[in-house]
Amino acid sequence: MSDKLIKFPPETPKQRLVGEILFFIISIVIFGLFGQYSSIEMTFTIIITICIIINLGIRFLLVNEKGDWVFLLFGIIAGGGNDFMSMINGVYRYTAIPIIPNLVLPIFMWLFWGQAFLLFRKLFNIPWCKGEEFQKDGEILNGWVDKELIFDICLVIVLRIVIYNTFMMDMWIPALFYAIGIGIRFLIFPPKKNEVHIIILLPLAYLFEGLMVLFGLYIYYNPIFPGIPAWLMIWWVLLVPIVLKEFFDRFEYLLKNH
């Protein structure tokens, strides 16, 4: 295998991550060029959507890995679905004029969530973040589900209900609820070493999220730095290294064994 960091098609986990980052950055540049205008003229929403589709198409030609379509669809459904629920509950709002109003958020954001999940997959598979492979040794559903996953799913549901009802309050109120909930989770199930490593990298996610706000794509209530609220920063500590990693590990097991 090549030791180069950039190689098409990629052969190593690091090369796959670098390739994914390159296409992710292209999407960010597209948002930077046209995002602020998409709230004024639908033409720019259409331009962004077409560019994101082309970028994803080239990405699948050059750096596709077995199973990537699973994670793309998971991102569209889970990430886009979470945005959809947040939008209809008023937690934040996208500024782009939608091509299909009933979708609530722009088509390009549904697709971008899929791309973000592809990036998470590559990040989770580098040795520093991977951790132990999933084993079907849980207590429920023939080993697929354990107590930790059940607790995390329940916590996610509770925290989403909390933010739907507190996002317009003083910015520290939802942040406090989130900190307490996630703090309790970490006391009961301490984060693993690889999960801590992913948490250390989260400021990069805050940077990307802040850029999206800077480019005028959406607006949060009670933002701090960099244009995003405190509760969201805490939320990502649970969402990415813990909950998404749990689901991703199960998908990887399926892909490996079927």
Secondary structure, DSSP 4 states (H G I P E B T S, - for coil): ----S--SS--SHHHHHHHHHHHHHHHHHHHHHHGGGTTT-HHHHHHHHHHHHHHHHHHHHHH--TTHHHHHHHIIIIIHHHHHHHHHTTSEEE-SPPSSGGGSS-HHHHHHHHHHHHHHHHHHTSHHHH-SPP-S--SBTTTTB-HHHHHHHHHHHHHHHHHHHHTTS-THHHHHHHHHHHHHHHHHSPPPHHHHHHHHTHHHHHHHHHHHHHTTSEEESS--TTSS-HHHHHHHHHIIIIIIHHHHHHHHHHHHH-
